[in-house]
Amino acid sequence: MTIVTVFNQKGGVGKTTTALNLAAALMRRGCLPYGIDLDPQAHLSSIANVVASSGDDTILSLFQRNRPLRELVRISPNNDLRIIPAHLELSKVDTLFGKGFDVVNMLNAHLRGEKLHDELTPVMIDCCPLIGVLSLNAIFACDCMIVPVSADHLSAKGAMQIDKTLRALEPVLKRRIERRYLLTRFDGRRKMAWEVRKMLEDKFGADVCRTHISENVSLAESPAYNKTIFEHAPNSRGAQDYDTLLDELLADGFIKIRETEESESARNE
């Protein structure tokens, strides 16, 4: 599997929007990705119309009683996206279980051990904007990370902090986590947007995505309708941006999928 964690230590930068719409873009290519919601706010679950009445049928159950991931997968009634939902009680995980290696490596151990599908099935993990048990599980489990950075200076500082965090974890992980910094809410009319882009490029070079996600009304509206951007406004700039982003990530080998007739058709549309 290609396991992609979407994370920034600042909220409101487009983490859930990116996780959801990249998964939707993958589905348009004939893939059947998984979405894992590791945010107690459960926004990814809510938008996908996969809302659990208790924590037992959510990712919380993995931590509480080591429940297999395959038992937690729910199918979104909106678009058949496979979701492992979150629950508000996830906010108690740090207090209940601490931060020992076995705890922060739990999601990784299950993903690798259960082999939910095959090696070319993408998994998108949506995170809360805090370094704790949940985000550490996402970091330990992932092959690569997307760091959404809204085009403002505070969000860019969050990205710098993540770089420090990942560097500190690399001796424990015994590997470098490949990452891409994705500019979101980008308005080319604003000088600050270009300043933030230059700041990221100066710091991270080729790790900054060439594609940016433009400020777009349709992207802001789509969660209110419990829809991906491709369902809500398939011809919008937001849909075009996420489709182009997936093209870039596939071309760079950042995400790997099995090419099908469906995926070739979607790419040529």
DOROTOR-473900 format. One record per residue (C-alpha): residue number from 1; residue in three letters; x, y, z; chain. Coordinates in Angstrom, 2 decimals, decimal comma. Example, Ala and Ser with C-alpha at 12.3 -4.5 7.8 and 13.67 -1.06 7.14 Angstrom:
<atoms>
{1 ALA {12,30 -4,50 7,80} A},
{2 SER {13,67 -1,06 7,14} A},
</atoms>
This chain:
<atoms>
{1 MET {0,00 0,00 0,00} A},
{2 THR {0,99 3,63 -0,44} A},
{3 ILE {0,13 5,13 2,94} A},
{4 VAL {-0,14 8,92 2,79} A},
{5 THR {-0,50 11,01 5,94} A},
{6 VAL {-1,95 14,52 5,55} A},
{7 PHE {-0,73 16,66 8,43} A},
{8 ASN {0,14 20,15 9,58} A},
{9 GLN {0,50 21,38 13,17} A},
{10 LYS {-1,81 24,29 12,30} A},
{11 GLY {-5,54 23,91 11,82} A},
{12 GLY {-7,63 25,33 8,99} A},
{13 VAL {-5,07 24,68 6,25} A},
{14 GLY {-7,01 22,12 4,19} A},
{15 LYS {-5,93 18,77 5,66} A},
{16 THR {-9,36 17,13 5,48} A},
{17 THR {-10,13 18,77 2,13} A},
{18 THR {-6,88 17,37 0,72} A},
{19 ALA {-7,27 13,86 2,16} A},
{20 LEU {-10,86 13,60 0,95} A},
{21 ASN {-10,40 15,03 -2,53} A},
{22 LEU {-7,20 13,16 -3,29} A},
{23 ALA {-9,04 9,96 -2,34} A},
{24 ALA {-11,89 11,02 -4,63} A},
{25 ALA {-9,45 11,80 -7,45} A},
{26 LEU {-7,95 8,31 -7,01} A},
{27 MET {-11,41 6,78 -7,29} A},
{28 ARG {-11,84 8,57 -10,60} A},
{29 ARG {-8,75 6,67 -11,78} A},
{30 GLY {-10,32 3,31 -10,94} A},
{31 CYS {-8,70 2,94 -7,50} A},
{32 LEU {-10,47 1,92 -4,29} A},
{33 PRO {-8,53 3,85 -1,63} A},
{34 TYR {-9,08 3,81 2,10} A},
{35 GLY {-9,56 6,95 4,16} A},
{36 ILE {-8,58 6,80 7,85} A},
{37 ASP {-9,89 9,56 10,09} A},
{38 LEU {-7,50 10,19 13,02} A},
{39 ASP {-9,03 13,51 14,06} A},
{40 PRO {-11,43 13,51 17,07} A},
{41 GLN {-13,44 16,21 15,26} A},
{42 ALA {-14,25 13,48 12,69} A},
{43 HIS {-14,65 15,91 9,80} A},
{44 LEU {-13,57 13,37 7,18} A},
{45 SER {-16,10 10,87 8,55} A},
{46 SER {-18,84 13,48 8,65} A},
{47 ILE {-18,35 14,71 5,09} A},
{48 ALA {-18,39 11,09 3,88} A},
{49 ASN {-21,65 10,51 5,81} A},
{50 VAL {-19,99 7,82 7,92} A},
{51 VAL {-20,94 8,85 11,46} A},
{52 ALA {-20,65 6,36 14,32} A},
{53 SER {-22,93 6,59 17,36} A},
{54 SER {-20,19 5,24 19,66} A},
{55 GLY {-16,44 4,89 19,57} A},
{56 ASP {-16,55 1,10 19,33} A},
{57 ASP {-17,03 1,06 15,56} A},
{58 THR {-14,35 3,65 14,90} A},
{59 ILE {-10,55 3,81 14,89} A},
{60 LEU {-10,81 4,28 18,67} A},
{61 SER {-11,53 0,56 18,96} A},
{62 LEU {-8,09 -0,19 17,50} A},
{63 PHE {-6,49 1,49 20,52} A},
{64 GLN {-8,98 0,30 23,13} A},
{65 ARG {-9,10 -3,39 22,26} A},
{66 ASN {-6,77 -3,98 19,34} A},
{67 ARG {-9,69 -4,48 16,98} A},
{68 PRO {-8,71 -5,36 13,38} A},
{69 LEU {-8,95 -2,49 10,90} A},
{70 ARG {-10,95 -4,56 8,41} A},
{71 GLU {-13,78 -4,76 10,98} A},
{72 LEU {-13,88 -0,95 11,19} A},
{73 VAL {-14,16 -0,14 7,48} A},
{74 ARG {-17,40 1,56 6,51} A},
{75 ILE {-18,55 2,41 2,98} A},
{76 SER {-19,57 5,99 2,32} A},
{77 PRO {-23,16 6,08 1,00} A},
{78 ASN {-22,13 9,12 -1,03} A},
{79 ASN {-19,51 7,60 -3,30} A},
{80 ASP {-18,43 4,15 -2,00} A},
{81 LEU {-15,22 5,54 -0,49} A},
{82 ARG {-13,95 3,13 2,18} A},
{83 ILE {-13,64 5,00 5,48} A},
{84 ILE {-12,39 4,02 8,92} A},
{85 PRO {-14,20 6,70 10,93} A},
{86 ALA {-13,20 8,74 13,95} A},
{87 HIS {-15,08 9,65 17,13} A},
{88 LEU {-14,90 12,51 19,63} A},
{89 GLU {-13,64 10,09 22,30} A},
{90 LEU {-10,38 9,82 20,35} A},
{91 SER {-9,37 12,99 22,21} A},
{92 LYS {-8,80 10,78 25,29} A},
{93 VAL {-6,24 8,50 23,63} A},
{94 ASP {-3,16 10,40 24,86} A},
{95 THR {-4,40 10,33 28,45} A},
{96 LEU {-5,50 6,70 28,40} A},
{97 PHE {-2,60 5,03 26,63} A},
{98 GLY {0,52 7,20 26,90} A},
{99 LYS {3,14 7,47 24,16} A},
{100 GLY {5,08 4,21 24,34} A},
{101 PHE {6,42 2,73 21,11} A},
{102 ASP {3,79 -0,05 20,98} A},
{103 VAL {1,03 2,57 21,19} A},
{104 VAL {2,39 4,98 18,56} A},
{105 ASN {3,22 2,07 16,24} A},
{106 MET {-0,18 0,40 16,55} A},
{107 LEU {-1,71 1,70 13,31} A},
{108 ASN {1,46 0,88 11,38} A},
{109 ALA {1,53 -2,68 12,75} A},
{110 HIS {-2,10 -3,27 11,76} A},
{111 LEU {-1,80 -1,73 8,29} A},
{112 ARG {1,29 -3,77 7,47} A},
{113 GLY {0,05 -6,92 9,17} A},
{114 GLU {-3,53 -7,03 7,92} A},
{115 LYS {-2,74 -6,12 4,30} A},
{116 LEU {-6,23 -4,74 3,73} A},
{117 HIS {-5,87 -5,09 -0,01} A},
{118 ASP {-2,75 -5,18 -2,16} A},
{119 GLU {0,45 -3,19 -2,35} A},
{120 LEU {-1,03 -0,67 -4,82} A},
{121 THR {-4,03 0,31 -2,70} A},
{122 PRO {-3,58 3,92 -1,48} A},
{123 VAL {-4,47 4,85 2,10} A},
{124 MET {-5,12 8,51 3,00} A},
{125 ILE {-4,81 9,41 6,70} A},
{126 ASP {-6,39 12,64 7,93} A},
{127 CYS {-4,84 13,97 11,17} A},
{128 CYS {-5,63 16,37 13,96} A},
{129 PRO {-3,32 19,42 14,11} A},
{130 LEU {-1,42 18,32 17,23} A},
{131 ILE {1,61 16,16 17,90} A},
{132 GLY {0,30 13,35 20,09} A},
{133 VAL {-0,51 9,64 19,97} A},
{134 LEU {-2,83 10,00 16,98} A},
{135 SER {-0,53 12,05 14,75} A},
{136 LEU {2,47 9,95 15,79} A},
{137 ASN {0,56 6,83 14,72} A},
{138 ALA {-0,02 8,48 11,34} A},
{139 ILE {3,66 9,43 11,04} A},
{140 PHE {4,93 5,98 12,02} A},
{141 ALA {2,52 4,31 9,57} A},
{142 CYS {3,03 6,46 6,50} A},
{143 ASP {5,24 5,99 3,48} A},
{144 CYS {4,98 9,67 2,67} A},
{145 MET {3,39 12,85 3,97} A},
{146 ILE {1,52 15,75 2,42} A},
{147 VAL {1,76 18,97 4,42} A},
{148 PRO {-0,98 21,41 3,37} A},
{149 VAL {0,12 24,99 3,91} A},
{150 SER {-2,44 27,75 3,45} A},
{151 ALA {-0,85 30,80 1,87} A},
{152 ASP {-0,16 32,68 5,10} A},
{153 HIS {2,87 33,04 7,34} A},
{154 LEU {1,50 31,21 10,41} A},
{155 SER {0,74 28,15 8,31} A},
{156 ALA {4,24 28,27 6,85} A},
{157 LYS {5,66 28,34 10,38} A},
{158 GLY {3,62 25,20 11,12} A},
{159 ALA {5,31 23,52 8,14} A},
{160 MET {8,74 24,51 9,47} A},
{161 GLN {7,86 22,97 12,82} A},
{162 ILE {6,79 19,73 11,15} A},
{163 ASP {10,14 19,52 9,41} A},
{164 LYS {11,86 19,77 12,81} A},
{165 THR {9,54 17,12 14,25} A},
{166 LEU {10,17 14,70 11,39} A},
{167 ARG {13,93 15,22 11,59} A},
{168 ALA {13,80 14,42 15,31} A},
{169 LEU {11,83 11,23 14,64} A},
{170 GLU {13,98 9,94 11,78} A},
{171 PRO {16,56 8,24 14,07} A},
{172 VAL {13,70 6,32 15,70} A},
{173 LEU {12,03 5,50 12,37} A},
{174 LYS {15,41 4,67 10,78} A},
{175 ARG {14,26 6,29 7,54} A},
{176 ARG {13,38 9,64 6,03} A},
{177 ILE {9,71 10,22 5,45} A},
{178 GLU {9,29 11,63 1,97} A},
{179 ARG {7,09 14,71 2,06} A},
{180 ARG {5,49 17,27 -0,17} A},
{181 TYR {4,43 20,74 0,92} A},
{182 LEU {1,16 21,72 -0,73} A},
{183 LEU {0,10 25,36 -0,93} A},
{184 THR {-3,65 25,72 -0,34} A},
{185 ARG {-6,06 28,66 -0,36} A},
{186 PHE {-3,70 30,26 -2,85} A},
{187 ASP {-4,76 33,62 -4,28} A},
{188 GLY {-2,31 34,80 -6,92} A},
{189 ARG {-3,56 38,38 -6,53} A},
{190 ARG {-2,11 38,54 -3,01} A},
{191 LYS {1,56 39,39 -2,56} A},
{192 MET {1,66 37,30 0,61} A},
{193 ALA {0,72 34,13 -1,29} A},
{194 TRP {3,84 34,47 -3,48} A},
{195 GLU {5,98 35,36 -0,46} A},
{196 VAL {4,88 32,18 1,33} A},
{197 ARG {5,53 30,13 -1,79} A},
{198 LYS {9,06 31,55 -2,07} A},
{199 MET {9,66 30,94 1,64} A},
{200 LEU {8,72 27,27 1,24} A},
{201 GLU {10,75 26,82 -1,95} A},
{202 ASP {13,81 28,40 -0,32} A},
{203 LYS {13,49 26,04 2,63} A},
{204 PHE {12,23 22,81 1,04} A},
{205 GLY {13,14 23,09 -2,65} A},
{206 ALA {11,72 20,28 -4,79} A},
{207 ASP {9,62 19,02 -1,88} A},
{208 VAL {7,17 21,86 -2,58} A},
{209 CYS {4,38 20,73 -4,91} A},
{210 ARG {4,38 22,44 -8,27} A},
{211 THR {0,58 22,39 -8,13} A},
{212 HIS {-1,16 24,70 -5,70} A},
{213 ILE {-4,79 24,63 -4,59} A},
{214 SER {-6,42 27,94 -5,42} A},
{215 GLU {-8,83 29,77 -3,14} A},
{216 ASN {-12,14 28,44 -4,44} A},
{217 VAL {-15,73 28,94 -3,34} A},
{218 SER {-16,77 25,48 -4,47} A},
{219 LEU {-14,11 23,85 -2,29} A},
{220 ALA {-15,37 25,83 0,70} A},
{221 GLU {-18,99 24,89 -0,04} A},
{222 SER {-18,61 21,18 -0,74} A},
{223 PRO {-18,31 19,94 2,90} A},
{224 ALA {-21,66 21,56 3,73} A},
{225 TYR {-23,25 19,28 1,12} A},
{226 ASN {-21,31 16,20 2,32} A},
{227 LYS {-19,68 15,96 -1,10} A},
{228 THR {-16,23 15,81 -2,60} A},
{229 ILE {-15,32 18,61 -4,96} A},
{230 PHE {-15,81 16,22 -7,90} A},
{231 GLU {-19,39 15,53 -6,83} A},
{232 HIS {-20,23 19,11 -5,91} A},
{233 ALA {-18,57 21,06 -8,72} A},
{234 PRO {-16,69 18,77 -11,12} A},
{235 ASN {-15,81 21,61 -13,49} A},
{236 SER {-14,60 24,00 -10,80} A},
{237 ARG {-11,05 25,25 -10,34} A},
{238 GLY {-10,88 23,24 -7,11} A},
{239 ALA {-11,64 19,97 -8,93} A},
{240 GLN {-9,08 20,81 -11,62} A},
{241 ASP {-6,44 21,58 -8,99} A},
{242 TYR {-6,85 18,30 -7,10} A},
{243 ASP {-6,88 16,32 -10,34} A},
{244 THR {-3,68 18,09 -11,43} A},
{245 LEU {-2,15 17,48 -8,00} A},
{246 LEU {-2,79 13,75 -8,33} A},
{247 ASP {-1,21 13,80 -11,81} A},
{248 GLU {1,90 15,38 -10,28} A},
{249 LEU {2,11 12,93 -7,37} A},
{250 LEU {1,67 9,95 -9,70} A},
{251 ALA {4,25 11,25 -12,18} A},
{252 ASP {6,76 11,74 -9,35} A},
{253 GLY {6,09 8,23 -7,99} A},
{254 PHE {4,93 9,76 -4,70} A},
{255 ILE {1,70 7,73 -4,97} A},
{256 LYS {1,61 4,45 -6,86} A},
{257 ILE {-1,50 2,87 -8,34} A},
{258 ARG {-2,27 0,11 -10,78} A},
{259 GLU {-3,11 1,60 -14,16} A},
{260 THR {-6,51 0,52 -15,49} A},
{261 GLU {-8,60 1,45 -18,52} A},
{262 GLU {-10,70 3,56 -16,14} A},
{263 SER {-7,69 5,47 -14,83} A},
{264 GLU {-6,39 6,14 -18,35} A},
{265 SER {-9,82 7,38 -19,40} A},
{266 ALA {-10,10 9,71 -16,41} A},
{267 ARG {-6,64 11,14 -17,07} A},
{268 ASN {-7,53 11,86 -20,69} A},
{269 GLU {-10,86 13,57 -19,94} A},
</atoms>
